[in-house]
Amino acid sequence: MRAPAPQYFIHGFIMCNEYEGELAHSCQHGDGPHSIKVCITKTDNDPATFNKIKAQAGDKPVYKKVRKRQKGMT
Ligand SMILES: [Zn+2]
């Protein structure tokens, strides 16, 4: 089996009393509201919302090969 290609997910911190929709969070860990980390996936959001979030998050990180500095080239 081949390993799947690496995927990038946008994560964000939201206040647990400000989200729309359902999350596995019930404020049982203390007084709210809490800042909770959520993973924003394309499938869970409508395209307009996701594109808005994506625009704020920016492009996916690009791996660049770092060229090693050559030594002894004085
Ligand atoms: Zn909470």
PDB file of the backbone (N, CA, C, O) and the ligand in Angstrom, with CONECT records:
HET     ZN  A 101       1
ATOM      1  N   MET A   1       0.848  -1.212   0.000  1.00  0.00           N
ATOM      2  CA  MET A   1       0.000   0.000   0.000  1.00  0.00           C
ATOM      3  C   MET A   1       0.874   1.248   0.000  1.00  0.00           C
ATOM      4  O   MET A   1       1.863   1.339   0.726  1.00  0.00           O
ATOM      5  N   ARG A   2       0.495   2.171  -0.803  1.00  0.00           N
ATOM      6  CA  ARG A   2       1.206   3.441  -0.818  1.00  0.00           C
ATOM      7  C   ARG A   2       0.652   4.360   0.253  1.00  0.00           C
ATOM      8  O   ARG A   2      -0.547   4.377   0.532  1.00  0.00           O
ATOM      9  N   ALA A   3       1.548   5.114   0.835  1.00  0.00           N
ATOM     10  CA  ALA A   3       1.095   6.106   1.808  1.00  0.00           C
ATOM     11  C   ALA A   3       0.382   7.221   1.064  1.00  0.00           C
ATOM     12  O   ALA A   3       0.797   7.616  -0.025  1.00  0.00           O
ATOM     13  N   PRO A   4      -0.670   7.714   1.642  1.00  0.00           N
ATOM     14  CA  PRO A   4      -1.398   8.787   0.970  1.00  0.00           C
ATOM     15  C   PRO A   4      -0.569  10.063   0.899  1.00  0.00           C
ATOM     16  O   PRO A   4       0.317  10.300   1.720  1.00  0.00           O
ATOM     17  N   ALA A   5      -0.875  10.859  -0.083  1.00  0.00           N
ATOM     18  CA  ALA A   5      -0.193  12.137  -0.210  1.00  0.00           C
ATOM     19  C   ALA A   5      -0.499  12.996   1.012  1.00  0.00           C
ATOM     20  O   ALA A   5      -1.603  12.953   1.555  1.00  0.00           O
ATOM     21  N   PRO A   6       0.484  13.769   1.433  1.00  0.00           N
ATOM     22  CA  PRO A   6       0.249  14.613   2.606  1.00  0.00           C
ATOM     23  C   PRO A   6      -0.864  15.611   2.352  1.00  0.00           C
ATOM     24  O   PRO A   6      -0.957  16.215   1.283  1.00  0.00           O
ATOM     25  N   GLN A   7      -1.678  15.763   3.332  1.00  0.00           N
ATOM     26  CA  GLN A   7      -2.801  16.696   3.214  1.00  0.00           C
ATOM     27  C   GLN A   7      -2.615  17.828   4.197  1.00  0.00           C
ATOM     28  O   GLN A   7      -2.111  17.641   5.304  1.00  0.00           O
ATOM     29  N   TYR A   8      -3.019  18.971   3.783  1.00  0.00           N
ATOM     30  CA  TYR A   8      -2.967  20.110   4.683  1.00  0.00           C
ATOM     31  C   TYR A   8      -4.371  20.447   5.135  1.00  0.00           C
ATOM     32  O   TYR A   8      -5.311  20.500   4.342  1.00  0.00           O
ATOM     33  N   PHE A   9      -4.481  20.665   6.398  1.00  0.00           N
ATOM     34  CA  PHE A   9      -5.769  21.054   6.913  1.00  0.00           C
ATOM     35  C   PHE A   9      -5.640  22.398   7.606  1.00  0.00           C
ATOM     36  O   PHE A   9      -4.636  22.703   8.251  1.00  0.00           O
ATOM     37  N   ILE A  10      -6.663  23.166   7.453  1.00  0.00           N
ATOM     38  CA  ILE A  10      -6.686  24.453   8.120  1.00  0.00           C
ATOM     39  C   ILE A  10      -7.243  24.246   9.519  1.00  0.00           C
ATOM     40  O   ILE A  10      -8.318  23.674   9.700  1.00  0.00           O
ATOM     41  N   HIS A  11      -6.503  24.714  10.489  1.00  0.00           N
ATOM     42  CA  HIS A  11      -6.983  24.653  11.853  1.00  0.00           C
ATOM     43  C   HIS A  11      -7.231  26.054  12.360  1.00  0.00           C
ATOM     44  O   HIS A  11      -6.577  27.016  11.955  1.00  0.00           O
ATOM     45  N   GLY A  12      -8.168  26.139  13.234  1.00  0.00           N
ATOM     46  CA  GLY A  12      -8.449  27.452  13.783  1.00  0.00           C
ATOM     47  C   GLY A  12      -8.929  27.338  15.207  1.00  0.00           C
ATOM     48  O   GLY A  12      -9.459  26.308  15.625  1.00  0.00           O
ATOM     49  N   PHE A  13      -8.736  28.407  15.942  1.00  0.00           N
ATOM     50  CA  PHE A  13      -9.271  28.460  17.291  1.00  0.00           C
ATOM     51  C   PHE A  13     -10.546  29.292  17.276  1.00  0.00           C
ATOM     52  O   PHE A  13     -10.582  30.413  16.769  1.00  0.00           O
ATOM     53  N   ILE A  14     -11.559  28.720  17.834  1.00  0.00           N
ATOM     54  CA  ILE A  14     -12.811  29.450  17.921  1.00  0.00           C
ATOM     55  C   ILE A  14     -13.292  29.414  19.361  1.00  0.00           C
ATOM     56  O   ILE A  14     -12.868  28.571  20.152  1.00  0.00           O
ATOM     57  N   MET A  15     -14.168  30.326  19.686  1.00  0.00           N
ATOM     58  CA  MET A  15     -14.782  30.283  21.000  1.00  0.00           C
ATOM     59  C   MET A  15     -15.948  29.296  20.934  1.00  0.00           C
ATOM     60  O   MET A  15     -16.729  29.285  19.982  1.00  0.00           O
ATOM     61  N   CYS A  16     -16.037  28.479  21.963  1.00  0.00           N
ATOM     62  CA  CYS A  16     -16.988  27.382  21.883  1.00  0.00           C
ATOM     63  C   CYS A  16     -18.439  27.860  21.913  1.00  0.00           C
ATOM     64  O   CYS A  16     -19.356  27.072  21.679  1.00  0.00           O
ATOM     65  N   ASN A  17     -18.649  29.124  22.193  1.00  0.00           N
ATOM     66  CA  ASN A  17     -20.023  29.604  22.160  1.00  0.00           C
ATOM     67  C   ASN A  17     -20.319  30.399  20.890  1.00  0.00           C
ATOM     68  O   ASN A  17     -21.374  31.020  20.763  1.00  0.00           O
ATOM     69  N   GLU A  18     -19.383  30.368  19.966  1.00  0.00           N
ATOM     70  CA  GLU A  18     -19.576  31.185  18.767  1.00  0.00           C
ATOM     71  C   GLU A  18     -19.643  30.387  17.480  1.00  0.00           C
ATOM     72  O   GLU A  18     -19.745  30.961  16.395  1.00  0.00           O
ATOM     73  N   TYR A  19     -19.588  29.087  17.589  1.00  0.00           N
ATOM     74  CA  TYR A  19     -19.620  28.316  16.359  1.00  0.00           C
ATOM     75  C   TYR A  19     -21.045  27.998  15.951  1.00  0.00           C
ATOM     76  O   TYR A  19     -21.972  27.996  16.760  1.00  0.00           O
ATOM     77  N   GLU A  20     -21.175  27.737  14.692  1.00  0.00           N
ATOM     78  CA  GLU A  20     -22.440  27.233  14.202  1.00  0.00           C
ATOM     79  C   GLU A  20     -22.245  25.774  13.849  1.00  0.00           C
ATOM     80  O   GLU A  20     -21.217  25.385  13.295  1.00  0.00           O
ATOM     81  N   GLY A  21     -23.221  24.989  14.170  1.00  0.00           N
ATOM     82  CA  GLY A  21     -23.093  23.580  13.850  1.00  0.00           C
ATOM     83  C   GLY A  21     -22.822  22.776  15.105  1.00  0.00           C
ATOM     84  O   GLY A  21     -22.983  23.257  16.227  1.00  0.00           O
ATOM     85  N   GLU A  22     -22.414  21.561  14.891  1.00  0.00           N
ATOM     86  CA  GLU A  22     -22.234  20.660  16.010  1.00  0.00           C
ATOM     87  C   GLU A  22     -20.769  20.333  16.216  1.00  0.00           C
ATOM     88  O   GLU A  22     -20.034  20.050  15.269  1.00  0.00           O
ATOM     89  N   LEU A  23     -20.371  20.376  17.443  1.00  0.00           N
ATOM     90  CA  LEU A  23     -19.018  19.988  17.789  1.00  0.00           C
ATOM     91  C   LEU A  23     -19.079  19.080  19.010  1.00  0.00           C
ATOM     92  O   LEU A  23     -20.008  19.126  19.816  1.00  0.00           O
ATOM     93  N   ALA A  24     -18.062  18.265  19.103  1.00  0.00           N
ATOM     94  CA  ALA A  24     -17.996  17.390  20.259  1.00  0.00           C
ATOM     95  C   ALA A  24     -17.412  18.172  21.422  1.00  0.00           C
ATOM     96  O   ALA A  24     -16.259  17.976  21.805  1.00  0.00           O
ATOM     97  N   HIS A  25     -18.200  19.034  21.960  1.00  0.00           N
ATOM     98  CA  HIS A  25     -17.729  19.885  23.044  1.00  0.00           C
ATOM     99  C   HIS A  25     -18.927  20.264  23.901  1.00  0.00           C
ATOM    100  O   HIS A  25     -19.967  20.669  23.383  1.00  0.00           O
ATOM    101  N   SER A  26     -18.781  20.134  25.175  1.00  0.00           N
ATOM    102  CA  SER A  26     -19.947  20.350  26.021  1.00  0.00           C
ATOM    103  C   SER A  26     -19.649  21.211  27.233  1.00  0.00           C
ATOM    104  O   SER A  26     -20.441  21.254  28.174  1.00  0.00           O
ATOM    105  N   CYS A  27     -18.515  21.897  27.221  1.00  0.00           N
ATOM    106  CA  CYS A  27     -18.171  22.803  28.311  1.00  0.00           C
ATOM    107  C   CYS A  27     -18.083  22.100  29.658  1.00  0.00           C
ATOM    108  O   CYS A  27     -18.270  22.733  30.697  1.00  0.00           O
ATOM    109  N   GLN A  28     -17.806  20.823  29.655  1.00  0.00           N
ATOM    110  CA  GLN A  28     -17.739  20.100  30.916  1.00  0.00           C
ATOM    111  C   GLN A  28     -16.405  20.308  31.612  1.00  0.00           C
ATOM    112  O   GLN A  28     -16.224  19.902  32.760  1.00  0.00           O
ATOM    113  N   HIS A  29     -15.496  20.926  30.931  1.00  0.00           N
ATOM    114  CA  HIS A  29     -14.165  21.081  31.500  1.00  0.00           C
ATOM    115  C   HIS A  29     -13.994  22.397  32.237  1.00  0.00           C
ATOM    116  O   HIS A  29     -12.876  22.778  32.584  1.00  0.00           O
ATOM    117  N   GLY A  30     -15.071  23.077  32.472  1.00  0.00           N
ATOM    118  CA  GLY A  30     -14.968  24.309  33.238  1.00  0.00           C
ATOM    119  C   GLY A  30     -15.901  25.372  32.690  1.00  0.00           C
ATOM    120  O   GLY A  30     -16.693  25.129  31.780  1.00  0.00           O
ATOM    121  N   ASP A  31     -15.786  26.554  33.268  1.00  0.00           N
ATOM    122  CA  ASP A  31     -16.637  27.632  32.832  1.00  0.00           C
ATOM    123  C   ASP A  31     -16.275  28.080  31.423  1.00  0.00           C
ATOM    124  O   ASP A  31     -15.103  28.255  31.089  1.00  0.00           O
ATOM    125  N   GLY A  32     -17.282  28.256  30.627  1.00  0.00           N
ATOM    126  CA  GLY A  32     -17.069  28.706  29.253  1.00  0.00           C
ATOM    127  C   GLY A  32     -17.132  30.210  29.159  1.00  0.00           C
ATOM    128  O   GLY A  32     -17.372  30.854  30.180  1.00  0.00           O
ATOM    129  N   PRO A  33     -16.934  30.811  28.008  1.00  0.00           N
ATOM    130  CA  PRO A  33     -16.583  30.067  26.790  1.00  0.00           C
ATOM    131  C   PRO A  33     -15.105  29.720  26.722  1.00  0.00           C
ATOM    132  O   PRO A  33     -14.256  30.390  27.312  1.00  0.00           O
ATOM    133  N   HIS A  34     -14.830  28.674  26.000  1.00  0.00           N
ATOM    134  CA  HIS A  34     -13.461  28.228  25.852  1.00  0.00           C
ATOM    135  C   HIS A  34     -12.982  28.430  24.427  1.00  0.00           C
ATOM    136  O   HIS A  34     -13.768  28.439  23.480  1.00  0.00           O
ATOM    137  N   SER A  35     -11.701  28.587  24.302  1.00  0.00           N
ATOM    138  CA  SER A  35     -11.107  28.609  22.977  1.00  0.00           C
ATOM    139  C   SER A  35     -10.774  27.175  22.602  1.00  0.00           C
ATOM    140  O   SER A  35      -9.958  26.529  23.259  1.00  0.00           O
ATOM    141  N   ILE A  36     -11.390  26.690  21.570  1.00  0.00           N
ATOM    142  CA  ILE A  36     -11.162  25.308  21.181  1.00  0.00           C
ATOM    143  C   ILE A  36     -10.613  25.254  19.768  1.00  0.00           C
ATOM    144  O   ILE A  36     -10.908  26.102  18.926  1.00  0.00           O
ATOM    145  N   LYS A  37      -9.823  24.251  19.539  1.00  0.00           N
ATOM    146  CA  LYS A  37      -9.190  24.110  18.233  1.00  0.00           C
ATOM    147  C   LYS A  37     -10.068  23.241  17.347  1.00  0.00           C
ATOM    148  O   LYS A  37     -10.519  22.168  17.748  1.00  0.00           O
ATOM    149  N   VAL A  38     -10.296  23.719  16.155  1.00  0.00           N
ATOM    150  CA  VAL A  38     -11.105  22.943  15.227  1.00  0.00           C
ATOM    151  C   VAL A  38     -10.344  22.752  13.931  1.00  0.00           C
ATOM    152  O   VAL A  38      -9.523  23.579  13.534  1.00  0.00           O
ATOM    153  N   CYS A  39     -10.633  21.665  13.301  1.00  0.00           N
ATOM    154  CA  CYS A  39     -10.071  21.390  11.990  1.00  0.00           C
ATOM    155  C   CYS A  39     -11.144  21.684  10.953  1.00  0.00           C
ATOM    156  O   CYS A  39     -12.247  21.139  11.000  1.00  0.00           O
ATOM    157  N   ILE A  40     -10.800  22.547  10.028  1.00  0.00           N
ATOM    158  CA  ILE A  40     -11.779  22.951   9.025  1.00  0.00           C
ATOM    159  C   ILE A  40     -11.561  22.131   7.763  1.00  0.00           C
ATOM    160  O   ILE A  40     -10.517  22.220   7.118  1.00  0.00           O
ATOM    161  N   THR A  41     -12.534  21.358   7.436  1.00  0.00           N
ATOM    162  CA  THR A  41     -12.408  20.507   6.260  1.00  0.00           C
ATOM    163  C   THR A  41     -13.366  20.971   5.175  1.00  0.00           C
ATOM    164  O   THR A  41     -14.405  21.576   5.440  1.00  0.00           O
ATOM    165  N   LYS A  42     -12.990  20.675   3.985  1.00  0.00           N
ATOM    166  CA  LYS A  42     -13.778  21.095   2.842  1.00  0.00           C
ATOM    167  C   LYS A  42     -15.155  20.452   2.837  1.00  0.00           C
ATOM    168  O   LYS A  42     -16.151  21.063   2.448  1.00  0.00           O
ATOM    169  N   THR A  43     -15.182  19.223   3.274  1.00  0.00           N
ATOM    170  CA  THR A  43     -16.442  18.492   3.173  1.00  0.00           C
ATOM    171  C   THR A  43     -17.459  18.919   4.216  1.00  0.00           C
ATOM    172  O   THR A  43     -18.663  18.738   4.033  1.00  0.00           O
ATOM    173  N   ASP A  44     -16.973  19.484   5.304  1.00  0.00           N
ATOM    174  CA  ASP A  44     -17.879  19.854   6.372  1.00  0.00           C
ATOM    175  C   ASP A  44     -18.438  21.262   6.223  1.00  0.00           C
ATOM    176  O   ASP A  44     -19.317  21.677   6.979  1.00  0.00           O
ATOM    177  N   ASN A  45     -17.929  21.977   5.259  1.00  0.00           N
ATOM    178  CA  ASN A  45     -18.375  23.357   5.094  1.00  0.00           C
ATOM    179  C   ASN A  45     -18.838  23.582   3.668  1.00  0.00           C
ATOM    180  O   ASN A  45     -18.375  22.920   2.739  1.00  0.00           O
ATOM    181  N   ASP A  46     -19.743  24.510   3.506  1.00  0.00           N
ATOM    182  CA  ASP A  46     -20.135  24.810   2.138  1.00  0.00           C
ATOM    183  C   ASP A  46     -19.008  25.605   1.469  1.00  0.00           C
ATOM    184  O   ASP A  46     -18.237  26.286   2.145  1.00  0.00           O
ATOM    185  N   PRO A  47     -18.920  25.515   0.150  1.00  0.00           N
ATOM    186  CA  PRO A  47     -17.771  26.072  -0.582  1.00  0.00           C
ATOM    187  C   PRO A  47     -17.538  27.548  -0.293  1.00  0.00           C
ATOM    188  O   PRO A  47     -16.390  27.981  -0.193  1.00  0.00           O
ATOM    189  N   ALA A  48     -18.580  28.310  -0.160  1.00  0.00           N
ATOM    190  CA  ALA A  48     -18.410  29.743   0.078  1.00  0.00           C
ATOM    191  C   ALA A  48     -17.714  29.990   1.407  1.00  0.00           C
ATOM    192  O   ALA A  48     -16.809  30.820   1.497  1.00  0.00           O
ATOM    193  N   THR A  49     -18.133  29.274   2.424  1.00  0.00           N
ATOM    194  CA  THR A  49     -17.532  29.422   3.743  1.00  0.00           C
ATOM    195  C   THR A  49     -16.088  28.956   3.720  1.00  0.00           C
ATOM    196  O   THR A  49     -15.193  29.607   4.260  1.00  0.00           O
ATOM    197  N   PHE A  50     -15.885  27.815   3.084  1.00  0.00           N
ATOM    198  CA  PHE A  50     -14.535  27.274   3.070  1.00  0.00           C
ATOM    199  C   PHE A  50     -13.571  28.191   2.318  1.00  0.00           C
ATOM    200  O   PHE A  50     -12.432  28.389   2.740  1.00  0.00           O
ATOM    201  N   ASN A  51     -14.036  28.741   1.209  1.00  0.00           N
ATOM    202  CA  ASN A  51     -13.166  29.632   0.450  1.00  0.00           C
ATOM    203  C   ASN A  51     -12.819  30.877   1.238  1.00  0.00           C
ATOM    204  O   ASN A  51     -11.713  31.406   1.128  1.00  0.00           O
ATOM    205  N   LYS A  52     -13.764  31.340   2.032  1.00  0.00           N
ATOM    206  CA  LYS A  52     -13.507  32.513   2.855  1.00  0.00           C
ATOM    207  C   LYS A  52     -12.432  32.205   3.893  1.00  0.00           C
ATOM    208  O   LYS A  52     -11.525  33.004   4.126  1.00  0.00           O
ATOM    209  N   ILE A  53     -12.551  31.046   4.503  1.00  0.00           N
ATOM    210  CA  ILE A  53     -11.559  30.637   5.502  1.00  0.00           C
ATOM    211  C   ILE A  53     -10.212  30.409   4.833  1.00  0.00           C
ATOM    212  O   ILE A  53      -9.162  30.786   5.352  1.00  0.00           O
ATOM    213  N   LYS A  54     -10.275  29.793   3.688  1.00  0.00           N
ATOM    214  CA  LYS A  54      -9.050  29.485   2.960  1.00  0.00           C
ATOM    215  C   LYS A  54      -8.332  30.764   2.548  1.00  0.00           C
ATOM    216  O   LYS A  54      -7.103  30.828   2.575  1.00  0.00           O
ATOM    217  N   ALA A  55      -9.090  31.768   2.170  1.00  0.00           N
ATOM    218  CA  ALA A  55      -8.489  33.037   1.777  1.00  0.00           C
ATOM    219  C   ALA A  55      -7.760  33.676   2.952  1.00  0.00           C
ATOM    220  O   ALA A  55      -6.717  34.306   2.779  1.00  0.00           O
ATOM    221  N   GLN A  56      -8.311  33.511   4.133  1.00  0.00           N
ATOM    222  CA  GLN A  56      -7.672  34.074   5.315  1.00  0.00           C
ATOM    223  C   GLN A  56      -6.452  33.263   5.717  1.00  0.00           C
ATOM    224  O   GLN A  56      -5.462  33.803   6.212  1.00  0.00           O
ATOM    225  N   ALA A  57      -6.538  31.979   5.501  1.00  0.00           N
ATOM    226  CA  ALA A  57      -5.422  31.116   5.907  1.00  0.00           C
ATOM    227  C   ALA A  57      -4.257  31.223   4.937  1.00  0.00           C
ATOM    228  O   ALA A  57      -3.110  30.975   5.310  1.00  0.00           O
ATOM    229  N   GLY A  58      -4.538  31.582   3.722  1.00  0.00           N
ATOM    230  CA  GLY A  58      -3.473  31.694   2.737  1.00  0.00           C
ATOM    231  C   GLY A  58      -3.239  30.383   2.010  1.00  0.00           C
ATOM    232  O   GLY A  58      -3.957  29.400   2.194  1.00  0.00           O
ATOM    233  N   ASP A  59      -2.229  30.404   1.194  1.00  0.00           N
ATOM    234  CA  ASP A  59      -1.930  29.225   0.399  1.00  0.00           C
ATOM    235  C   ASP A  59      -1.353  28.117   1.255  1.00  0.00           C
ATOM    236  O   ASP A  59      -0.855  28.330   2.360  1.00  0.00           O
ATOM    237  N   LYS A  60      -1.442  26.955   0.706  1.00  0.00           N
ATOM    238  CA  LYS A  60      -0.801  25.833   1.384  1.00  0.00           C
ATOM    239  C   LYS A  60       0.702  26.055   1.419  1.00  0.00           C
ATOM    240  O   LYS A  60       1.281  26.636   0.501  1.00  0.00           O
ATOM    241  N   PRO A  61       1.319  25.586   2.483  1.00  0.00           N
ATOM    242  CA  PRO A  61       2.773  25.742   2.543  1.00  0.00           C
ATOM    243  C   PRO A  61       3.447  24.952   1.428  1.00  0.00           C
ATOM    244  O   PRO A  61       3.015  23.858   1.065  1.00  0.00           O
ATOM    245  N   VAL A  62       4.483  25.517   0.913  1.00  0.00           N
ATOM    246  CA  VAL A  62       5.224  24.871  -0.170  1.00  0.00           C
ATOM    247  C   VAL A  62       6.570  24.424   0.363  1.00  0.00           C
ATOM    248  O   VAL A  62       7.310  25.182   0.990  1.00  0.00           O
ATOM    249  N   TYR A  63       6.849  23.188   0.094  1.00  0.00           N
ATOM    250  CA  TYR A  63       8.155  22.699   0.516  1.00  0.00           C
ATOM    251  C   TYR A  63       9.224  23.174  -0.447  1.00  0.00           C
ATOM    252  O   TYR A  63       9.120  22.974  -1.657  1.00  0.00           O
ATOM    253  N   LYS A  64      10.220  23.784   0.082  1.00  0.00           N
ATOM    254  CA  LYS A  64      11.319  24.235  -0.759  1.00  0.00           C
ATOM    255  C   LYS A  64      12.591  23.511  -0.332  1.00  0.00           C
ATOM    256  O   LYS A  64      12.864  23.324   0.853  1.00  0.00           O
ATOM    257  N   LYS A  65      13.327  23.128  -1.306  1.00  0.00           N
ATOM    258  CA  LYS A  65      14.611  22.529  -0.983  1.00  0.00           C
ATOM    259  C   LYS A  65      15.585  23.643  -0.621  1.00  0.00           C
ATOM    260  O   LYS A  65      15.818  24.576  -1.390  1.00  0.00           O
ATOM    261  N   VAL A  66      16.130  23.512   0.548  1.00  0.00           N
ATOM    262  CA  VAL A  66      17.084  24.519   0.981  1.00  0.00           C
ATOM    263  C   VAL A  66      18.461  24.125   0.478  1.00  0.00           C
ATOM    264  O   VAL A  66      18.988  23.057   0.790  1.00  0.00           O
ATOM    265  N   ARG A  67      19.009  25.009  -0.295  1.00  0.00           N
ATOM    266  CA  ARG A  67      20.325  24.717  -0.845  1.00  0.00           C
ATOM    267  C   ARG A  67      21.373  24.953   0.231  1.00  0.00           C
ATOM    268  O   ARG A  67      21.418  26.005   0.867  1.00  0.00           O
ATOM    269  N   LYS A  68      22.193  23.967   0.410  1.00  0.00           N
ATOM    270  CA  LYS A  68      23.237  24.110   1.426  1.00  0.00           C
ATOM    271  C   LYS A  68      24.286  25.121   0.975  1.00  0.00           C
ATOM    272  O   LYS A  68      24.708  25.158  -0.181  1.00  0.00           O
ATOM    273  N   ARG A  69      24.669  25.908   1.914  1.00  0.00           N
ATOM    274  CA  ARG A  69      25.688  26.926   1.588  1.00  0.00           C
ATOM    275  C   ARG A  69      27.016  26.233   1.284  1.00  0.00           C
ATOM    276  O   ARG A  69      27.469  25.370   2.035  1.00  0.00           O
ATOM    277  N   GLN A  70      27.598  26.610   0.220  1.00  0.00           N
ATOM    278  CA  GLN A  70      28.846  25.951  -0.157  1.00  0.00           C
ATOM    279  C   GLN A  70      29.986  26.521   0.657  1.00  0.00           C
ATOM    280  O   GLN A  70      30.085  27.721   0.914  1.00  0.00           O
ATOM    281  N   LYS A  71      30.844  25.589   1.049  1.00  0.00           N
ATOM    282  CA  LYS A  71      31.990  25.999   1.857  1.00  0.00           C
ATOM    283  C   LYS A  71      33.239  26.055   1.012  1.00  0.00           C
ATOM    284  O   LYS A  71      33.360  25.358   0.004  1.00  0.00           O
ATOM    285  N   GLY A  72      34.154  26.882   1.427  1.00  0.00           N
ATOM    286  CA  GLY A  72      35.450  26.936   0.757  1.00  0.00           C
ATOM    287  C   GLY A  72      35.397  27.633  -0.580  1.00  0.00           C
ATOM    288  O   GLY A  72      36.242  27.384  -1.440  1.00  0.00           O
ATOM    289  N   MET A  73      34.412  28.509  -0.778  1.00  0.00           N
ATOM    290  CA  MET A  73      34.329  29.228  -2.038  1.00  0.00           C
ATOM    291  C   MET A  73      34.764  30.685  -1.886  1.00  0.00           C
ATOM    292  O   MET A  73      34.120  31.590  -2.417  1.00  0.00           O
ATOM    293  N   THR A  74      35.823  30.898  -1.181  1.00  0.00           N
ATOM    294  CA  THR A  74      36.246  32.283  -0.924  1.00  0.00           C
ATOM    295  C   THR A  74      36.976  32.872  -2.137  1.00  0.00           C
ATOM    296  O   THR A  74      37.403  34.026  -2.100  1.00  0.00           O
TER     297      THR A  74
HETATM  298 ZN    ZN A 101     -16.750  25.214  26.226  1.00  0.00          ZN2+
END
